[in-house]
Amino acid sequence: MSKISFVFFILFSALTITSNAQLDQSKTGAWYMYFWNTTFGDSPWGVQGDFQFRNWNAIGDLEQLLLRGGVTYKPKGANIKFTLGYGNVQTGAYGEDNSTVSESRIYQEALFPQDLGNRFHLTHRFRYEQRFVEGQDFRTRFRYNFFINIGLNKAAIEDKTIYLALYNELFINGERPIGDGREVELFDRNRTYAAIGYAIKKQLRVQLGAMRQITDNWGKTQAQLSLHHKF
């Protein structure tokens, strides 16, 4: 086993060994994710999407199944990318309850990459969502995510680069009433993430880490394994 494989194995084992299907905020869940994007030749247009299988435990107790995709536009000469997309979300209940809640989601996004020196690679993502959640009134949500990738053995994130991946994302609800006299808080949730990443090649990266998610009702840690693919 290579040193890189050994590090990934130890991290994943430590993050998932306490996982179970109980409603217990102290236990670790797991998210498995695939992100992809591509552009149409030399044009400013492209597409992107992601598939996410989220569990309250290591696997088997569905938290969410998320399918998302969108059309991207990057103006020539501008360091920004815009996306118009759609997501379908199935949210599961804790424990032995197999019921799910369906959601259709339209979103608009702006992505600003930024380099700080030659080793710190920053990205700002602003996202506005229009949410059609089963059993609720129409809702909107604002999201801001601040990403940092830091090259460890190389400055640039290129072939065979080991890097540290960090982010923090804030979610704010656009409306508090959700129907039938129910209300949500203005603050929806916050996610803080740290991972070790490895660039198999410049356009294919894998990350293994943990994300701490805090809502107005509960907080939970999820182990995360993700594949990031540009083609």
C-alpha positions in Angstrom: 0.0 0.0 0.0 1.4 3.4 -0.9 1.8 6.2 1.7 -1.0 8.2 0.1 -3.4 5.1 0.1 -2.5 4.4 3.7 -3.3 8.0 4.8 -6.7 7.8 3.0 -7.4 4.5 4.6 -6.6 5.7 8.2 -8.7 8.9 7.7 -11.7 7.1 6.4 -11.6 4.4 9.1 -11.4 7.0 11.8 -14.3 9.0 10.4 -16.7 6.1 9.9 -16.0 3.7 12.7 -18.6 5.3 15.0 -21.3 5.5 12.4 -24.7 3.9 13.1 -28.4 4.4 12.2 -29.4 5.8 15.6 -30.7 9.4 16.0 -27.6 10.4 17.8 -25.9 13.7 16.9 -22.6 12.5 18.4 -22.3 9.7 15.7 -20.6 10.3 12.4 -22.5 9.9 9.1 -21.1 9.7 5.6 -21.5 11.5 2.3 -20.4 10.0 -1.1 -20.1 12.6 -3.9 -19.2 12.9 -7.6 -18.8 16.4 -9.1 -18.3 17.0 -12.8 -18.0 19.9 -15.3 -17.0 20.5 -18.9 -17.0 23.3 -21.5 -18.0 23.1 -25.1 -14.7 23.5 -26.9 -13.4 27.1 -26.8 -16.9 28.5 -26.2 -17.9 30.2 -23.0 -20.7 27.7 -22.4 -20.6 24.4 -20.5 -22.4 22.1 -18.2 -21.8 20.9 -14.7 -23.4 18.7 -12.1 -23.1 16.5 -9.1 -24.5 13.3 -7.6 -24.5 13.0 -3.8 -25.5 10.0 -1.7 -25.8 11.1 2.0 -26.3 8.8 4.9 -27.0 9.4 8.6 -24.7 6.4 9.2 -21.8 4.9 7.1 -24.3 3.5 4.6 -27.9 2.4 4.4 -29.8 5.1 6.5 -30.6 7.6 3.8 -30.2 11.3 4.7 -30.4 12.7 1.2 -30.1 11.6 -2.4 -29.2 14.7 -4.5 -29.0 14.9 -8.3 -28.1 18.4 -9.7 -27.0 19.8 -13.0 -26.8 23.1 -14.8 -25.7 25.2 -17.8 -22.6 27.3 -17.2 -21.4 30.6 -18.8 -17.9 32.1 -18.4 -17.5 35.5 -20.1 -14.3 35.8 -22.1 -11.7 37.9 -20.3 -13.6 37.7 -17.0 -12.6 35.6 -14.0 -16.2 34.5 -13.1 -18.5 31.6 -14.0 -22.3 31.7 -13.9 -24.6 28.7 -13.6 -28.3 28.2 -14.0 -29.3 24.7 -12.8 -31.9 22.3 -11.3 -31.6 19.8 -8.5 -33.8 16.9 -7.4 -33.5 16.0 -3.7 -35.0 13.1 -1.7 -34.6 13.6 2.0 -34.9 10.6 4.4 -35.8 10.4 8.0 -33.6 9.2 10.8 -33.4 5.6 11.9 -35.8 2.9 10.8 -38.3 5.3 9.3 -38.0 4.9 5.5 -40.2 7.8 4.5 -38.8 10.5 2.3 -39.6 14.1 1.4 -39.2 15.3 -2.2 -37.8 18.6 -3.3 -37.3 20.3 -6.7 -34.8 23.1 -6.7 -33.9 25.7 -9.2 -30.7 27.7 -8.6 -28.5 30.5 -9.9 -24.8 30.6 -9.0 -21.7 32.8 -9.4 -18.2 31.4 -8.9 -15.2 33.6 -8.4 -11.8 31.9 -8.3 -8.9 33.8 -6.7 -5.2 32.9 -6.0 -3.4 34.2 -2.9 0.3 33.9 -3.8 1.1 30.7 -5.7 0.0 28.1 -3.1 -3.4 29.3 -1.7 -6.2 28.8 -4.2 -9.4 30.5 -3.1 -13.0 30.3 -4.5 -16.1 32.3 -3.6 -19.4 30.8 -4.5 -22.7 32.7 -4.3 -25.9 30.6 -4.8 -29.6 31.6 -4.8 -32.1 28.7 -4.7 -35.8 28.5 -5.4 -37.2 25.5 -3.5 -40.3 23.5 -4.0 -40.4 21.2 -1.0 -43.1 18.5 -0.6 -45.7 19.6 2.1 -44.3 23.2 2.3 -44.9 26.6 0.7 -42.5 27.9 -1.9 -39.2 28.9 -0.3 -35.9 30.5 -1.3 -32.5 30.3 0.2 -29.2 32.2 0.0 -25.8 30.5 0.2 -22.2 31.7 0.4 -19.3 29.2 0.3 -15.7 30.1 0.8 -13.2 27.4 -0.4 -9.5 27.2 0.1 -7.2 24.6 -1.5 -3.6 24.6 -0.3 -1.0 22.7 -2.2 1.3 20.6 0.1 3.9 18.9 -2.0 3.4 21.3 -5.0 2.2 24.9 -5.2 -0.2 24.3 -8.1 -3.0 21.7 -8.0 -1.7 19.6 -10.9 -0.8 15.9 -11.5 0.2 14.1 -8.3 -0.5 17.0 -6.0 -1.4 16.4 -2.4 -3.4 19.3 -1.0 -5.5 20.5 1.9 -9.1 21.4 1.1 -11.1 23.6 3.4 -14.4 25.4 3.2 -17.2 27.1 5.2 -20.7 27.6 3.8 -23.5 29.7 5.3 -27.2 29.1 4.4 -29.8 31.8 5.0 -33.5 31.3 4.4 -35.3 33.8 2.3 -38.7 33.3 4.0 -39.6 32.1 7.5 -43.2 30.9 7.0 -43.4 27.5 5.2 -47.1 26.9 5.4 -49.8 25.6 7.9 -48.6 28.0 10.6 -45.1 26.7 10.6 -41.9 28.8 10.5 -38.2 28.2 10.1 -35.4 30.4 11.4 -33.6 32.9 9.3 -30.4 31.0 9.8 -30.7 27.6 8.1 -27.3 26.0 8.6 -23.6 26.3 8.5 -21.1 23.7 7.1 -17.4 23.6 8.0 -15.2 21.1 6.1 -11.6 19.9 6.1 -10.1 17.2 3.9 -6.9 15.8 2.3 -7.0 15.8 -1.5 -5.0 14.1 -4.1 -4.9 15.2 -7.8 -4.7 12.0 -9.8 -4.2 14.3 -12.7 -5.0 18.0 -13.2 -8.6 17.3 -14.2 -9.3 14.4 -11.7 -9.1 14.8 -8.0 -10.2 12.8 -5.0 -10.9 14.2 -1.5 -11.4 12.5 1.9 -12.4 14.5 4.9 -15.1 15.5 7.4 -17.8 18.2 7.5 -19.5 19.5 10.6 -23.0 20.7 9.8 -24.9 22.9 12.3 -28.6 23.8 11.9 -30.9 25.7 14.2 -32.1 22.2 15.6 -29.1 19.9 15.6 -25.4 19.5 14.7 -23.7 16.4 13.1 -20.4 15.4 11.6 -20.3 13.5 8.3 -17.3 11.8 6.7 -17.0 12.8 3.1 -15.5 11.0 0.1 -15.7 12.9 -3.2 -14.5 12.7 -6.7 -14.0 15.9 -8.8 -13.9 15.4 -12.6 -13.3 18.0 -15.3 -13.4 16.7 -18.9 
